[in-house]
Amino acid sequence: MYPWFAMGHLTTFLHISNKLAKRGHEVHFILPKNSQSKLQNFNLDPQLIKFIPIVVPNFDGLPVGTETTADIPFPMYSRLRAAMDLTKDEIGSLLKQLRPHFIFYDFTHWLPGLARGLGSKSIMYCTISPAAMGWLLSKCDAMAIHRINSVKELGYSNGMRYVDRMVTAVEESDAIVLKTCREMEAKYLDFIQKRFNKPVFLADPVLPEQAQAQDDRWVKWVDQFEVKSVIYCAIGSEARLTINQFQELLLGIELTGYPFFVALKLLIGYESTAAALPEGFAVRTEKRGIVHGEWVPQIMILSHSSVGCFITHCGWGSLCEGTLSECRLVLMPHVGDQLINGKLFGEDLRVGVEVEKGDNGVYRKESVKKAVDLVEEGKELGNMIMANHGVWREFLLKEGLEDSYVMNLF
């Protein structure tokens, strides 16, 4: 396993590693050195899943000590990809020692070449939805997608565009594994199959098994509130809001009148989350709200009986976890595949309500409150959304569904 060094990708690769280890497969998992401690507790079979920590090489313009996307703003992601490209020789030497049968990867488009030289099979494991993959790899007029696809890559990639990197990663692979099921995204799967004309396997959403949390203080904090009354908001490990969007989000949640727990990254330019809060916000909400700038045990929080609404950035993993929960889903996508995921869950599957944006493409506090109000139980739209959500939740939890997909991989 050699995933893109973003926590959402690292955890997703670890989830499928757990599923494969459960079936007796030995897994060697390459990850940044200092990230091992964050993932150790979620390795459910250390005997079969062996972590291989590496040091992220220095690259011009990349802050010293950078390991994952959590350490840098979005515009610097291409530099982290370039730094990972510099590990090619190290990874090649490692693979010669291990001689794996299969190599799972996502952004490292040069791995299939290494695999062929060893007689190994390269598997492009796509951690985004097929709907998003289809849009990102095709011509699209949406400016947010266009900007991502047009970004020139650095280093080893010799100035190729981001979309060219991704297309190469897919085209050079021996097979594609997608983290979904046909029942959810049949038409998008058919497009990908025709586009790349190679084996496409499905792994189901690969929902994580519950691991014992190392820090359950926040779960205990949620205990004090009534059933289904707490709003949980998580903006993802890769997203960093502007100060305006950060404050509008918090003010919108405050307007709902519900208790809340907000988890997001520290804003660039601020030494603490508290320093970025709206004026007077901490005093007004001290008895009913928490704003936390570090990792939290999301699955445990979503499954808590006091949590009734989940405001999500629409990362694929978070959406799957949210669908498994009984929380009402409020969709707040920001960039890249999140934009497509928001449309898939809000318009195709109709299991959540997307927060409206203004003409300038930003969210306002009133639109955040409105979306939360719309999904409330007892209201026509909220009842319809929850009914659809219930259908998909029951389907994904159906006994034997995940096993039927994972077992077909090998």
Stockholm file with secondary structure:
# STOCKHOLM 1.0

chainA/1-410         MYPWFAMGHLTTFLHISNKLAKRGHEVHFILPKNSQSKLQNFNLDPQLIKFIPIVVPNFDGLPVGTETTADIPFPMYSRLRAAMDLTKDEIGSLLKQLRPHFIFYDFTHWLPGLARGLGSKSIMYCTISPAAMGWLLSKCDAMAIHRINSVKELGYSNGMRYVDRMVTAVEESDAIVLKTCREMEAKYLDFIQKRFNKPVFLADPVLPEQAQAQDDRWVKWVDQFEVKSVIYCAIGSEARLTINQFQELLLGIELTGYPFFVALKLLIGYESTAAALPEGFAVRTEKRGIVHGEWVPQIMILSHSSVGCFITHCGWGSLCEGTLSECRLVLMPHVGDQLINGKLFGEDLRVGVEVEKGDNGVYRKESVKKAVDLVEEGKELGNMIMANHGVWREFLLKEGLEDSYVMNLF
#=GR chainA/1-410 SS CBCCSSHHHHHHHHHHHHHHHHTTCCEEEEEEGGGHHHHGGGCSCTTTEEEEEECCCCCTTSCTTCCSGGGSCGGGHHHHHHHHHTTHHHHHHHHHHHCCSEEEESSCTTHHHHHHHHTCEEEEEECSCHHHHHHHTSCCCCHHHHHHHHCBCCGGGTTCBHHHHHHHHHHTSSEEEESSCHHHHHHHHHHHHHHHCSCEEECTTCCCCCCCCSCCHHHHHHTTSCTTCEEEEECCSSCCCCHHHHHHHHHHHHHHCCCEEEECCCCTTCSCSGGGSCTTHHHHHTTTEEEECSCCCHHHHHTSTTEEEEEECCCHHHHHHHHHSSSEEEECCCSTHHHHHHHIIIIISCCEEECCBCTTSCBCHHHHHHHHHHTSTTSHHHHHHHHHHHHHHHHHTCTTHHHHHHTTCC
#=GC SS_cons         CBCCSSHHHHHHHHHHHHHHHHTTCCEEEEEEGGGHHHHGGGCSCTTTEEEEEECCCCCTTSCTTCCSGGGSCGGGHHHHHHHHHTTHHHHHHHHHHHCCSEEEESSCTTHHHHHHHHTCEEEEEECSCHHHHHHHTSCCCCHHHHHHHHCBCCGGGTTCBHHHHHHHHHHTSSEEEESSCHHHHHHHHHHHHHHHCSCEEECTTCCCCCCCCSCCHHHHHHTTSCTTCEEEEECCSSCCCCHHHHHHHHHHHHHHCCCEEEECCCCTTCSCSGGGSCTTHHHHHTTTEEEECSCCCHHHHHTSTTEEEEEECCCHHHHHHHHHSSSEEEECCCSTHHHHHHHIIIIISCCEEECCBCTTSCBCHHHHHHHHHHTSTTSHHHHHHHHHHHHHHHHHTCTTHHHHHHTTCC
//
